[in-house]
Amino acid sequence: MITRLRELREDHDLTQSKCAQIANISKNSYIRYENGERIIPLDTAIVFAKYYNVSLDYIAKLTNQNKPYGK
């Protein structure tokens, strides 16, 4: 299963290492979140929602509209 994190990372031409740096987490943790092996903590999901300018619902695949919350 491809997670939304992977889709966003690939759409923005980022490496897994760069995404880990953005969220101030280890690369291994990021890889586990991206692969769906671990649930991403809310504070980390917020970091990515702000970075990619999308809603948390979009990251959680609750919507396919990739715009920020409230817009």
All heavy atoms as TSV, in Angstrom:
chain	resi	resn	atom	element	x	y	z
A	1	MET	N	N	0.835	-1.183	0.000
A	1	MET	CA	C	0.000	0.000	0.000
A	1	MET	C	C	0.880	1.246	0.000
A	1	MET	O	O	1.732	1.409	0.855
A	1	MET	CB	C	-0.889	-0.030	1.241
A	1	MET	CG	C	-1.669	1.225	1.444
A	1	MET	SD	S	-2.697	1.073	2.919
A	1	MET	CE	C	-2.306	2.605	3.684
A	2	ILE	N	N	0.660	2.085	-0.971
A	2	ILE	CA	C	1.414	3.334	-1.024
A	2	ILE	C	C	0.704	4.360	-0.143
A	2	ILE	O	O	-0.488	4.616	-0.313
A	2	ILE	CB	C	1.526	3.861	-2.464
A	2	ILE	CG1	C	2.332	2.888	-3.319
A	2	ILE	CG2	C	2.146	5.244	-2.490
A	2	ILE	CD1	C	2.439	3.271	-4.769
A	3	THR	N	N	1.425	4.910	0.811
A	3	THR	CA	C	0.836	5.898	1.700
A	3	THR	C	C	0.883	7.270	1.041
A	3	THR	O	O	1.621	7.520	0.093
A	3	THR	CB	C	1.584	5.958	3.036
A	3	THR	OG1	O	2.923	6.368	2.802
A	3	THR	CG2	C	1.552	4.621	3.760
A	4	ARG	N	N	0.093	8.160	1.578
A	4	ARG	CA	C	0.053	9.534	1.070
A	4	ARG	C	C	1.402	10.211	1.273
A	4	ARG	O	O	1.809	11.028	0.452
A	4	ARG	CB	C	-1.056	10.294	1.785
A	4	ARG	CG	C	-1.433	11.586	1.163
A	4	ARG	CD	C	-2.216	11.412	-0.111
A	4	ARG	NE	N	-3.591	11.117	0.229
A	4	ARG	CZ	C	-4.550	10.928	-0.668
A	4	ARG	NH1	N	-4.285	11.004	-1.944
A	4	ARG	NH2	N	-5.765	10.640	-0.291
A	5	LEU	N	N	2.118	9.844	2.335
A	5	LEU	CA	C	3.444	10.438	2.550
A	5	LEU	C	C	4.361	10.136	1.371
A	5	LEU	O	O	5.093	11.009	0.910
A	5	LEU	CB	C	4.077	9.912	3.841
A	5	LEU	CG	C	3.561	10.467	5.151
A	5	LEU	CD1	C	4.301	9.818	6.314
A	5	LEU	CD2	C	3.714	11.967	5.205
A	6	ARG	N	N	4.314	8.918	0.902
A	6	ARG	CA	C	5.164	8.548	-0.236
A	6	ARG	C	C	4.751	9.324	-1.481
A	6	ARG	O	O	5.604	9.837	-2.214
A	6	ARG	CB	C	5.084	7.050	-0.484
A	6	ARG	CG	C	5.956	6.619	-1.641
A	6	ARG	CD	C	5.969	5.124	-1.783
A	6	ARG	NE	N	6.648	4.731	-3.001
A	6	ARG	CZ	C	6.696	3.502	-3.456
A	6	ARG	NH1	N	6.125	2.524	-2.780
A	6	ARG	NH2	N	7.321	3.234	-4.564
A	7	GLU	N	N	3.454	9.411	-1.730
A	7	GLU	CA	C	2.971	10.157	-2.886
A	7	GLU	C	C	3.427	11.609	-2.829
A	7	GLU	O	O	3.916	12.151	-3.824
A	7	GLU	CB	C	1.445	10.111	-2.955
A	7	GLU	CG	C	0.881	8.754	-3.281
A	7	GLU	CD	C	-0.638	8.705	-3.174
A	7	GLU	OE1	O	-1.263	9.749	-2.866
A	7	GLU	OE2	O	-1.197	7.628	-3.399
A	8	LEU	N	N	3.276	12.230	-1.670
A	8	LEU	CA	C	3.678	13.627	-1.517
A	8	LEU	C	C	5.186	13.793	-1.697
A	8	LEU	O	O	5.642	14.726	-2.366
A	8	LEU	CB	C	3.240	14.159	-0.153
A	8	LEU	CG	C	1.737	14.390	0.001
A	8	LEU	CD1	C	1.371	14.553	1.476
A	8	LEU	CD2	C	1.303	15.602	-0.805
A	9	ARG	N	N	5.946	12.885	-1.085
A	9	ARG	CA	C	7.408	12.966	-1.208
A	9	ARG	C	C	7.832	12.866	-2.666
A	9	ARG	O	O	8.631	13.665	-3.148
A	9	ARG	CB	C	8.069	11.847	-0.395
A	9	ARG	CG	C	9.590	11.826	-0.529
A	9	ARG	CD	C	10.206	10.723	0.301
A	9	ARG	NE	N	9.801	9.383	-0.078
A	9	ARG	CZ	C	10.297	8.703	-1.116
A	9	ARG	NH1	N	11.200	9.250	-1.903
A	9	ARG	NH2	N	9.887	7.466	-1.363
A	10	GLU	N	N	7.280	11.889	-3.371
A	10	GLU	CA	C	7.652	11.700	-4.772
A	10	GLU	C	C	7.198	12.870	-5.636
A	10	GLU	O	O	7.921	13.288	-6.545
A	10	GLU	CB	C	7.083	10.382	-5.292
A	10	GLU	CG	C	7.774	9.177	-4.679
A	10	GLU	CD	C	7.167	7.848	-5.083
A	10	GLU	OE1	O	6.055	7.821	-5.662
A	10	GLU	OE2	O	7.820	6.810	-4.808
A	11	ASP	N	N	6.014	13.413	-5.349
A	11	ASP	CA	C	5.519	14.573	-6.109
A	11	ASP	C	C	6.412	15.792	-5.932
A	11	ASP	O	O	6.470	16.657	-6.814
A	11	ASP	CB	C	4.091	14.926	-5.684
A	11	ASP	CG	C	3.063	13.919	-6.166
A	11	ASP	OD1	O	3.401	13.072	-7.025
A	11	ASP	OD2	O	1.915	13.978	-5.683
A	12	HIS	N	N	7.090	15.872	-4.809
A	12	HIS	CA	C	7.959	17.014	-4.517
A	12	HIS	C	C	9.439	16.695	-4.727
A	12	HIS	O	O	10.308	17.484	-4.354
A	12	HIS	CB	C	7.713	17.508	-3.087
A	12	HIS	CG	C	6.408	18.205	-2.930
A	12	HIS	ND1	N	5.217	17.517	-2.746
A	12	HIS	CD2	C	6.080	19.509	-2.947
A	12	HIS	CE1	C	4.225	18.384	-2.656
A	12	HIS	NE2	N	4.726	19.594	-2.780
A	13	ASP	N	N	9.717	15.548	-5.318
A	13	ASP	CA	C	11.094	15.125	-5.622
A	13	ASP	C	C	12.016	15.196	-4.402
A	13	ASP	O	O	13.132	15.709	-4.474
A	13	ASP	CB	C	11.684	15.960	-6.770
A	13	ASP	CG	C	10.950	15.734	-8.072
A	13	ASP	OD1	O	10.576	14.575	-8.355
A	13	ASP	OD2	O	10.748	16.720	-8.818
A	14	LEU	N	N	11.531	14.670	-3.284
A	14	LEU	CA	C	12.316	14.651	-2.058
A	14	LEU	C	C	12.789	13.230	-1.762
A	14	LEU	O	O	12.157	12.260	-2.158
A	14	LEU	CB	C	11.475	15.146	-0.877
A	14	LEU	CG	C	10.984	16.589	-0.948
A	14	LEU	CD1	C	10.005	16.861	0.171
A	14	LEU	CD2	C	12.146	17.555	-0.893
A	15	THR	N	N	13.881	13.133	-1.048
A	15	THR	CA	C	14.365	11.826	-0.595
A	15	THR	C	C	13.751	11.519	0.763
A	15	THR	O	O	13.246	12.412	1.458
A	15	THR	CB	C	15.896	11.825	-0.451
A	15	THR	OG1	O	16.258	12.758	0.583
A	15	THR	CG2	C	16.587	12.184	-1.755
A	16	GLN	N	N	13.824	10.262	1.141
A	16	GLN	CA	C	13.346	9.884	2.473
A	16	GLN	C	C	14.194	10.559	3.544
A	16	GLN	O	O	13.672	10.968	4.585
A	16	GLN	CB	C	13.377	8.370	2.633
A	16	GLN	CG	C	12.334	7.675	1.779
A	16	GLN	CD	C	12.432	6.168	1.841
A	16	GLN	OE1	O	13.513	5.609	1.962
A	16	GLN	NE2	N	11.296	5.491	1.729
A	17	SER	N	N	15.469	10.712	3.289
A	17	SER	CA	C	16.355	11.383	4.253
A	17	SER	C	C	15.941	12.833	4.456
A	17	SER	O	O	15.909	13.325	5.588
A	17	SER	CB	C	17.804	11.321	3.779
A	17	SER	OG	O	18.267	10.006	3.778
A	18	LYS	N	N	15.613	13.523	3.363
A	18	LYS	CA	C	15.203	14.924	3.459
A	18	LYS	C	C	13.898	15.045	4.237
A	18	LYS	O	O	13.738	15.940	5.063
A	18	LYS	CB	C	15.063	15.530	2.062
A	18	LYS	CG	C	14.641	16.977	2.061
A	18	LYS	CD	C	15.656	17.860	2.764
A	18	LYS	CE	C	15.215	19.317	2.725
A	18	LYS	NZ	N	16.100	20.180	3.503
A	19	CYS	N	N	12.964	14.136	3.993
A	19	CYS	CA	C	11.693	14.168	4.721
A	19	CYS	C	C	11.908	13.929	6.211
A	19	CYS	O	O	11.263	14.567	7.041
A	19	CYS	CB	C	10.735	13.135	4.143
A	19	CYS	SG	S	10.106	13.598	2.525
A	20	ALA	N	N	12.813	13.038	6.543
A	20	ALA	CA	C	13.135	12.792	7.946
A	20	ALA	C	C	13.719	14.055	8.579
A	20	ALA	O	O	13.374	14.400	9.716
A	20	ALA	CB	C	14.112	11.625	8.072
A	21	GLN	N	N	14.572	14.754	7.839
A	21	GLN	CA	C	15.144	16.019	8.332
A	21	GLN	C	C	14.051	17.055	8.566
A	21	GLN	O	O	14.066	17.762	9.572
A	21	GLN	CB	C	16.139	16.601	7.327
A	21	GLN	CG	C	17.494	15.985	7.348
A	21	GLN	CD	C	18.410	16.669	6.338
A	21	GLN	OE1	O	17.974	17.161	5.299
A	21	GLN	NE2	N	19.687	16.684	6.649
A	22	ILE	N	N	13.119	17.161	7.629
A	22	ILE	CA	C	12.033	18.138	7.736
A	22	ILE	C	C	11.256	17.939	9.031
A	22	ILE	O	O	10.906	18.903	9.713
A	22	ILE	CB	C	11.096	18.034	6.506
A	22	ILE	CG1	C	11.813	18.548	5.255
A	22	ILE	CG2	C	9.788	18.788	6.735
A	22	ILE	CD1	C	11.121	18.185	3.948
A	23	ALA	N	N	10.992	16.685	9.369
A	23	ALA	CA	C	10.199	16.370	10.564
A	23	ALA	C	C	11.047	16.161	11.807
A	23	ALA	O	O	10.513	15.888	12.878
A	23	ALA	CB	C	9.345	15.135	10.307
A	24	ASN	N	N	12.362	16.253	11.657
A	24	ASN	CA	C	13.281	16.063	12.783
A	24	ASN	C	C	13.086	14.687	13.428
A	24	ASN	O	O	12.959	14.555	14.649
A	24	ASN	CB	C	13.128	17.186	13.812
A	24	ASN	CG	C	14.316	17.263	14.743
A	24	ASN	OD1	O	15.435	16.927	14.366
A	24	ASN	ND2	N	14.079	17.703	15.960
A	25	ILE	N	N	13.042	13.665	12.562
A	25	ILE	CA	C	12.914	12.279	13.005
A	25	ILE	C	C	13.997	11.460	12.307
A	25	ILE	O	O	14.656	11.936	11.381
A	25	ILE	CB	C	11.518	11.692	12.681
A	25	ILE	CG1	C	11.221	11.757	11.181
A	25	ILE	CG2	C	10.436	12.411	13.486
A	25	ILE	CD1	C	9.915	11.111	10.756
A	26	SER	N	N	14.169	10.221	12.732
A	26	SER	CA	C	15.162	9.374	12.083
A	26	SER	C	C	14.642	8.919	10.720
A	26	SER	O	O	13.427	8.840	10.495
A	26	SER	CB	C	15.491	8.151	12.944
A	26	SER	OG	O	14.410	7.242	12.932
A	27	LYS	N	N	15.570	8.603	9.847
A	27	LYS	CA	C	15.192	8.106	8.524
A	27	LYS	C	C	14.420	6.802	8.655
A	27	LYS	O	O	13.427	6.580	7.950
A	27	LYS	CB	C	16.438	7.904	7.656
A	27	LYS	CG	C	16.122	7.411	6.257
A	27	LYS	CD	C	17.384	7.225	5.435
A	27	LYS	CE	C	17.064	6.575	4.099
A	27	LYS	NZ	N	18.272	6.292	3.338
A	28	ASN	N	N	14.838	5.938	9.572
A	28	ASN	CA	C	14.140	4.661	9.777
A	28	ASN	C	C	12.697	4.873	10.210
A	28	ASN	O	O	11.797	4.154	9.766
A	28	ASN	CB	C	14.877	3.788	10.779
A	28	ASN	CG	C	16.137	3.187	10.194
A	28	ASN	OD1	O	16.273	3.056	8.987
A	28	ASN	ND2	N	17.064	2.823	11.064
A	29	SER	N	N	12.462	5.834	11.085
A	29	SER	CA	C	11.085	6.133	11.503
A	29	SER	C	C	10.268	6.607	10.312
A	29	SER	O	O	9.140	6.155	10.102
A	29	SER	CB	C	11.065	7.199	12.601
A	29	SER	OG	O	11.558	6.680	13.801
A	30	TYR	N	N	10.850	7.507	9.531
A	30	TYR	CA	C	10.125	8.007	8.360
A	30	TYR	C	C	9.771	6.864	7.409
A	30	TYR	O	O	8.637	6.779	6.935
A	30	TYR	CB	C	10.921	9.087	7.615
A	30	TYR	CG	C	10.163	9.523	6.395
A	30	TYR	CD1	C	9.135	10.439	6.503
A	30	TYR	CD2	C	10.414	8.954	5.145
A	30	TYR	CE1	C	8.378	10.792	5.394
A	30	TYR	CE2	C	9.661	9.293	4.045
A	30	TYR	CZ	C	8.649	10.214	4.177
A	30	TYR	OH	O	7.885	10.547	3.083
A	31	ILE	N	N	10.721	6.003	7.155
A	31	ILE	CA	C	10.481	4.878	6.240
A	31	ILE	C	C	9.335	4.011	6.756
A	31	ILE	O	O	8.475	3.583	5.991
A	31	ILE	CB	C	11.773	4.053	6.040
A	31	ILE	CG1	C	12.778	4.868	5.223
A	31	ILE	CG2	C	11.480	2.719	5.370
A	31	ILE	CD1	C	14.173	4.263	5.176
A	32	ARG	N	N	9.293	3.779	8.057
A	32	ARG	CA	C	8.209	2.965	8.634
A	32	ARG	C	C	6.850	3.652	8.486
A	32	ARG	O	O	5.843	3.000	8.218
A	32	ARG	CB	C	8.507	2.652	10.091
A	32	ARG	CG	C	9.621	1.643	10.251
A	32	ARG	CD	C	9.835	1.259	11.712
A	32	ARG	NE	N	10.966	0.365	11.820
A	32	ARG	CZ	C	12.108	0.687	12.424
A	32	ARG	NH1	N	12.267	1.857	13.002
A	32	ARG	NH2	N	13.098	-0.189	12.477
A	33	TYR	N	N	6.812	4.975	8.653
A	33	TYR	CA	C	5.559	5.709	8.462
A	33	TYR	C	C	5.142	5.636	7.000
A	33	TYR	O	O	3.985	5.390	6.681
A	33	TYR	CB	C	5.696	7.179	8.858
A	33	TYR	CG	C	6.106	7.417	10.292
A	33	TYR	CD1	C	6.888	8.508	10.631
A	33	TYR	CD2	C	5.714	6.562	11.315
A	33	TYR	CE1	C	7.261	8.747	11.935
A	33	TYR	CE2	C	6.086	6.789	12.630
A	33	TYR	CZ	C	6.871	7.888	12.927
A	33	TYR	OH	O	7.247	8.124	14.227
A	34	GLU	N	N	6.106	5.844	6.114
A	34	GLU	CA	C	5.808	5.840	4.684
A	34	GLU	C	C	5.337	4.469	4.207
A	34	GLU	O	O	4.465	4.370	3.351
A	34	GLU	CB	C	7.045	6.273	3.893
A	34	GLU	CG	C	6.783	6.441	2.420
A	34	GLU	CD	C	7.970	6.953	1.656
A	34	GLU	OE1	O	8.310	8.152	1.796
A	34	GLU	OE2	O	8.561	6.162	0.891
A	35	ASN	N	N	5.905	3.418	4.750
A	35	ASN	CA	C	5.534	2.058	4.355
A	35	ASN	C	C	4.285	1.540	5.066
A	35	ASN	O	O	3.847	0.422	4.812
A	35	ASN	CB	C	6.693	1.083	4.599
A	35	ASN	CG	C	7.833	1.305	3.644
A	35	ASN	OD1	O	7.656	1.845	2.556
A	35	ASN	ND2	N	9.017	0.897	4.042
A	36	GLY	N	N	3.744	2.336	5.971
A	36	GLY	CA	C	2.550	1.927	6.694
A	36	GLY	C	C	2.821	0.918	7.788
A	36	GLY	O	O	1.899	0.277	8.286
A	37	GLU	N	N	4.084	0.785	8.184
A	37	GLU	CA	C	4.449	-0.161	9.238
A	37	GLU	C	C	4.189	0.413	10.625
A	37	GLU	O	O	4.075	-0.345	11.590
A	37	GLU	CB	C	5.929	-0.538	9.115
A	37	GLU	CG	C	6.249	-1.286	7.839
A	37	GLU	CD	C	7.747	-1.442	7.617
A	37	GLU	OE1	O	8.544	-1.141	8.532
A	37	GLU	OE2	O	8.120	-1.865	6.508
A	38	ARG	N	N	4.151	1.728	10.721
A	38	ARG	CA	C	3.866	2.406	11.987
A	38	ARG	C	C	2.923	3.558	11.698
A	38	ARG	O	O	2.943	4.142	10.618
A	38	ARG	CB	C	5.147	2.960	12.611
A	38	ARG	CG	C	6.100	1.885	13.068
A	38	ARG	CD	C	7.353	2.472	13.597
A	38	ARG	NE	N	7.250	2.613	15.044
A	38	ARG	CZ	C	8.177	3.191	15.791
A	38	ARG	NH1	N	9.256	3.695	15.240
A	38	ARG	NH2	N	8.039	3.251	17.085
A	39	ILE	N	N	2.119	3.889	12.682
A	39	ILE	CA	C	1.208	5.018	12.542
A	39	ILE	C	C	1.966	6.302	12.842
A	39	ILE	O	O	2.660	6.403	13.860
A	39	ILE	CB	C	0.000	4.864	13.485
A	39	ILE	CG1	C	-0.801	3.636	13.071
A	39	ILE	CG2	C	-0.860	6.118	13.484
A	39	ILE	CD1	C	-1.931	3.293	13.989
A	40	ILE	N	N	1.811	7.262	11.956
A	40	ILE	CA	C	2.514	8.527	12.117
A	40	ILE	C	C	1.894	9.316	13.283
A	40	ILE	O	O	0.673	9.439	13.364
A	40	ILE	CB	C	2.482	9.331	10.802
A	40	ILE	CG1	C	3.332	10.586	10.900
A	40	ILE	CG2	C	1.070	9.647	10.368
A	40	ILE	CD1	C	3.533	11.295	9.583
A	41	PRO	N	N	2.711	9.802	14.197
A	41	PRO	CA	C	2.189	10.604	15.308
A	41	PRO	C	C	1.577	11.910	14.780
A	41	PRO	O	O	2.000	12.437	13.753
A	41	PRO	CB	C	3.419	10.896	16.163
A	41	PRO	CG	C	4.450	9.911	15.744
A	41	PRO	CD	C	4.156	9.584	14.316
A	42	LEU	N	N	0.596	12.407	15.497
A	42	LEU	CA	C	-0.104	13.607	15.071
A	42	LEU	C	C	0.843	14.786	14.870
A	42	LEU	O	O	0.738	15.503	13.864
A	42	LEU	CB	C	-1.198	13.972	16.083
A	42	LEU	CG	C	-2.040	15.197	15.741
A	42	LEU	CD1	C	-2.747	15.009	14.400
A	42	LEU	CD2	C	-3.050	15.458	16.846
A	43	ASP	N	N	1.780	14.992	15.786
A	43	ASP	CA	C	2.674	16.139	15.652
A	43	ASP	C	C	3.537	16.034	14.392
A	43	ASP	O	O	3.810	17.038	13.732
A	43	ASP	CB	C	3.535	16.336	16.901
A	43	ASP	CG	C	4.418	15.150	17.241
A	43	ASP	OD1	O	4.083	14.021	16.851
A	43	ASP	OD2	O	5.438	15.356	17.916
A	44	THR	N	N	3.920	14.839	14.020
A	44	THR	CA	C	4.706	14.639	12.796
A	44	THR	C	C	3.831	14.831	11.566
A	44	THR	O	O	4.253	15.447	10.580
A	44	THR	CB	C	5.352	13.242	12.790
A	44	THR	OG1	O	6.140	13.093	13.980
A	44	THR	CG2	C	6.229	13.034	11.572
A	45	ALA	N	N	2.606	14.350	11.614
A	45	ALA	CA	C	1.681	14.543	10.495
A	45	ALA	C	C	1.415	16.027	10.268
A	45	ALA	O	O	1.326	16.484	9.124
A	45	ALA	CB	C	0.379	13.798	10.759
A	46	ILE	N	N	1.313	16.792	11.353
A	46	ILE	CA	C	1.096	18.233	11.238
A	46	ILE	C	C	2.273	18.899	10.536
A	46	ILE	O	O	2.095	19.779	9.687
A	46	ILE	CB	C	0.836	18.860	12.623
A	46	ILE	CG1	C	-0.528	18.423	13.145
A	46	ILE	CG2	C	0.932	20.383	12.575
A	46	ILE	CD1	C	-0.799	18.758	14.595
A	47	VAL	N	N	3.483	18.481	10.869
A	47	VAL	CA	C	4.676	19.032	10.216
A	47	VAL	C	C	4.583	18.838	8.700
A	47	VAL	O	O	4.809	19.770	7.922
A	47	VAL	CB	C	5.970	18.388	10.765
A	47	VAL	CG1	C	7.174	18.751	9.910
A	47	VAL	CG2	C	6.203	18.799	12.210
A	48	PHE	N	N	4.219	17.635	8.281
A	48	PHE	CA	C	4.130	17.359	6.844
A	48	PHE	C	C	2.948	18.069	6.200
A	48	PHE	O	O	3.054	18.548	5.068
A	48	PHE	CB	C	4.097	15.858	6.575
A	48	PHE	CG	C	5.420	15.200	6.793
A	48	PHE	CD1	C	5.583	14.244	7.772
A	48	PHE	CD2	C	6.527	15.554	6.023
A	48	PHE	CE1	C	6.818	13.639	7.983
A	48	PHE	CE2	C	7.759	14.964	6.226
A	48	PHE	CZ	C	7.911	14.003	7.203
A	49	ALA	N	N	1.826	18.180	6.900
A	49	ALA	CA	C	0.674	18.905	6.349
A	49	ALA	C	C	1.042	20.364	6.088
A	49	ALA	O	O	0.706	20.917	5.037
A	49	ALA	CB	C	-0.514	18.806	7.300
A	50	LYS	N	N	1.750	20.961	7.023
A	50	LYS	CA	C	2.183	22.352	6.839
A	50	LYS	C	C	3.221	22.458	5.725
A	50	LYS	O	O	3.159	23.369	4.897
A	50	LYS	CB	C	2.757	22.909	8.146
A	50	LYS	CG	C	1.702	23.189	9.185
A	50	LYS	CD	C	2.334	23.737	10.452
A	50	LYS	CE	C	1.284	24.057	11.492
A	50	LYS	NZ	N	1.882	24.599	12.733
A	51	TYR	N	N	4.169	21.538	5.706
A	51	TYR	CA	C	5.223	21.588	4.691
A	51	TYR	C	C	4.645	21.450	3.282
A	51	TYR	O	O	5.008	22.199	2.380
A	51	TYR	CB	C	6.264	20.489	4.947
A	51	TYR	CG	C	7.406	20.549	3.964
A	51	TYR	CD1	C	8.472	21.415	4.184
A	51	TYR	CD2	C	7.418	19.767	2.821
A	51	TYR	CE1	C	9.519	21.491	3.279
A	51	TYR	CE2	C	8.452	19.838	1.905
A	51	TYR	CZ	C	9.506	20.709	2.145
A	51	TYR	OH	O	10.534	20.796	1.237
A	52	TYR	N	N	3.739	20.492	3.099
A	52	TYR	CA	C	3.161	20.242	1.773
A	52	TYR	C	C	1.930	21.099	1.500
A	52	TYR	O	O	1.379	21.052	0.400
A	52	TYR	CB	C	2.792	18.762	1.633
A	52	TYR	CG	C	3.961	17.821	1.620
A	52	TYR	CD1	C	4.054	16.787	2.551
A	52	TYR	CD2	C	4.976	17.929	0.674
A	52	TYR	CE1	C	5.114	15.895	2.528
A	52	TYR	CE2	C	6.044	17.046	0.657
A	52	TYR	CZ	C	6.106	16.036	1.582
A	52	TYR	OH	O	7.157	15.151	1.560
A	53	ASN	N	N	1.487	21.866	2.503
A	53	ASN	CA	C	0.322	22.739	2.377
A	53	ASN	C	C	-0.938	21.943	2.013
A	53	ASN	O	O	-1.661	22.274	1.071
A	53	ASN	CB	C	0.584	23.857	1.364
A	53	ASN	CG	C	-0.383	25.005	1.513
A	53	ASN	OD1	O	-0.843	25.298	2.613
A	53	ASN	ND2	N	-0.716	25.653	0.413
A	54	VAL	N	N	-1.155	20.868	2.765
A	54	VAL	CA	C	-2.341	20.024	2.590
A	54	VAL	C	C	-2.980	19.814	3.964
A	54	VAL	O	O	-2.388	20.126	4.991
A	54	VAL	CB	C	-1.991	18.655	1.953
A	54	VAL	CG1	C	-1.431	18.827	0.559
A	54	VAL	CG2	C	-1.045	17.851	2.824
A	55	SER	N	N	-4.178	19.260	3.970
A	55	SER	CA	C	-4.857	19.002	5.234
A	55	SER	C	C	-4.401	17.668	5.834
A	55	SER	O	O	-3.879	16.799	5.125
A	55	SER	CB	C	-6.378	18.973	5.026
A	55	SER	OG	O	-6.747	17.842	4.270
A	56	LEU	N	N	-4.636	17.514	7.116
A	56	LEU	CA	C	-4.376	16.231	7.764
A	56	LEU	C	C	-5.278	15.150	7.181
A	56	LEU	O	O	-4.867	13.992	7.064
A	56	LEU	CB	C	-4.589	16.338	9.279
A	56	LEU	CG	C	-3.538	17.155	10.030
A	56	LEU	CD1	C	-3.973	17.365	11.477
A	56	LEU	CD2	C	-2.191	16.482	9.967
A	57	ASP	N	N	-6.486	15.524	6.798
A	57	ASP	CA	C	-7.397	14.566	6.159
A	57	ASP	C	C	-6.794	14.017	4.873
A	57	ASP	O	O	-6.952	12.841	4.562
A	57	ASP	CB	C	-8.746	15.211	5.853
A	57	ASP	CG	C	-9.597	15.420	7.092
A	57	ASP	OD1	O	-9.242	14.897	8.169
A	57	ASP	OD2	O	-10.628	16.105	6.973
A	58	TYR	N	N	-6.104	14.862	4.140
A	58	TYR	CA	C	-5.478	14.407	2.893
A	58	TYR	C	C	-4.352	13.420	3.208
A	58	TYR	O	O	-4.246	12.372	2.579
A	58	TYR	CB	C	-4.940	15.593	2.099
A	58	TYR	CG	C	-4.362	15.186	0.768
A	58	TYR	CD1	C	-5.191	14.828	-0.288
A	58	TYR	CD2	C	-2.990	15.157	0.565
A	58	TYR	CE1	C	-4.665	14.441	-1.510
A	58	TYR	CE2	C	-2.456	14.774	-0.651
A	58	TYR	CZ	C	-3.298	14.419	-1.685
A	58	TYR	OH	O	-2.777	14.025	-2.894
A	59	ILE	N	N	-3.531	13.730	4.178
A	59	ILE	CA	C	-2.442	12.828	4.557
A	59	ILE	C	C	-2.996	11.482	5.039
A	59	ILE	O	O	-2.439	10.435	4.734
A	59	ILE	CB	C	-1.535	13.473	5.626
A	59	ILE	CG1	C	-0.712	14.598	4.962
A	59	ILE	CG2	C	-0.612	12.452	6.280
A	59	ILE	CD1	C	0.176	15.364	5.881
A	60	ALA	N	N	-4.124	11.521	5.760
A	60	ALA	CA	C	-4.734	10.298	6.288
A	60	ALA	C	C	-5.590	9.570	5.250
A	60	ALA	O	O	-6.195	8.548	5.559
A	60	ALA	CB	C	-5.578	10.631	7.511
A	61	LYS	N	N	-5.645	10.094	4.037
A	61	LYS	CA	C	-6.449	9.531	2.937
A	61	LYS	C	C	-7.942	9.525	3.253
A	61	LYS	O	O	-8.682	8.639	2.835
A	61	LYS	CB	C	-5.978	8.131	2.557
A	61	LYS	CG	C	-4.668	8.115	1.794
A	61	LYS	CD	C	-4.414	6.754	1.197
A	61	LYS	CE	C	-3.292	6.851	0.177
A	61	LYS	NZ	N	-3.097	5.588	-0.543
A	62	LEU	N	N	-8.387	10.532	4.006
A	62	LEU	CA	C	-9.813	10.685	4.274
A	62	LEU	C	C	-10.479	11.546	3.206
A	62	LEU	O	O	-11.710	11.625	3.151
A	62	LEU	CB	C	-10.036	11.300	5.661
A	62	LEU	CG	C	-9.525	10.454	6.830
A	62	LEU	CD1	C	-9.664	11.213	8.139
A	62	LEU	CD2	C	-10.272	9.132	6.891
A	63	THR	N	N	-9.664	12.199	2.397
A	63	THR	CA	C	-10.143	12.995	1.273
A	63	THR	C	C	-9.103	12.940	0.172
A	63	THR	O	O	-7.939	12.656	0.422
A	63	THR	CB	C	-10.400	14.469	1.688
A	63	THR	OG1	O	-10.938	15.180	0.569
A	63	THR	CG2	C	-9.124	15.160	2.129
A	64	ASN	N	N	-9.558	13.211	-1.042
A	64	ASN	CA	C	-8.625	13.274	-2.173
A	64	ASN	C	C	-8.358	14.700	-2.600
A	64	ASN	O	O	-7.665	14.931	-3.591
A	64	ASN	CB	C	-9.172	12.454	-3.353
A	64	ASN	CG	C	-9.093	10.974	-3.076
A	64	ASN	OD1	O	-8.154	10.497	-2.446
A	64	ASN	ND2	N	-10.083	10.234	-3.522
A	65	GLN	N	N	-8.894	15.656	-1.862
A	65	GLN	CA	C	-8.661	17.069	-2.167
A	65	GLN	C	C	-7.392	17.507	-1.442
A	65	GLN	O	O	-7.354	17.564	-0.222
A	65	GLN	CB	C	-9.848	17.918	-1.733
A	65	GLN	CG	C	-11.101	17.582	-2.505
A	65	GLN	CD	C	-12.275	18.437	-2.087
A	65	GLN	OE1	O	-12.231	19.122	-1.072
A	65	GLN	NE2	N	-13.330	18.394	-2.876
A	66	ASN	N	N	-6.378	17.824	-2.211
A	66	ASN	CA	C	-5.071	18.115	-1.601
A	66	ASN	C	C	-4.878	19.598	-1.332
A	66	ASN	O	O	-3.826	20.164	-1.577
A	66	ASN	CB	C	-3.929	17.572	-2.454
A	66	ASN	CG	C	-3.803	18.292	-3.787
A	66	ASN	OD1	O	-4.708	19.007	-4.205
A	66	ASN	ND2	N	-2.697	18.093	-4.465
A	67	LYS	N	N	-5.887	20.213	-0.763
A	67	LYS	CA	C	-5.740	21.607	-0.388
A	67	LYS	C	C	-5.725	21.737	1.134
A	67	LYS	O	O	-6.170	20.819	1.832
A	67	LYS	CB	C	-6.842	22.459	-1.000
A	67	LYS	CG	C	-8.243	21.939	-0.841
A	67	LYS	CD	C	-9.196	22.759	-1.677
A	67	LYS	CE	C	-10.546	22.070	-1.730
A	67	LYS	NZ	N	-11.514	22.806	-2.481
A	68	PRO	N	N	-5.211	22.845	1.621
A	68	PRO	CA	C	-5.130	23.016	3.077
A	68	PRO	C	C	-6.512	22.984	3.724
A	68	PRO	O	O	-7.523	23.257	3.080
A	68	PRO	CB	C	-4.510	24.404	3.250
A	68	PRO	CG	C	-3.911	24.735	1.944
A	68	PRO	CD	C	-4.667	23.967	0.907
A	69	TYR	N	N	-6.527	22.620	4.981
A	69	TYR	CA	C	-7.775	22.558	5.740
A	69	TYR	C	C	-8.465	23.908	5.707
A	69	TYR	O	O	-7.841	24.942	5.877
A	69	TYR	CB	C	-7.486	22.160	7.192
A	69	TYR	CG	C	-8.736	22.002	8.015
A	69	TYR	CD1	C	-9.521	20.854	7.853
A	69	TYR	CD2	C	-9.139	22.969	8.892
A	69	TYR	CE1	C	-10.682	20.697	8.592
A	69	TYR	CE2	C	-10.296	22.817	9.643
A	69	TYR	CZ	C	-11.064	21.679	9.474
A	69	TYR	OH	O	-12.208	21.524	10.192
A	70	GLY	N	N	-9.764	23.883	5.474
A	70	GLY	CA	C	-10.550	25.116	5.523
A	70	GLY	C	C	-10.590	25.874	4.217
A	70	GLY	O	O	-11.189	26.930	4.132
A	71	LYS	N	N	-9.960	25.365	3.164
A	71	LYS	CA	C	-9.983	26.082	1.884
A	71	LYS	C	C	-10.750	25.320	0.875
A	71	LYS	O	O	-10.950	24.171	0.898
A	71	LYS	CB	C	-8.560	26.321	1.385
A	71	LYS	CG	C	-7.856	27.317	2.279
A	71	LYS	CD	C	-6.634	27.830	1.590
A	71	LYS	CE	C	-6.010	28.886	2.497
A	71	LYS	NZ	N	-4.985	29.609	1.892
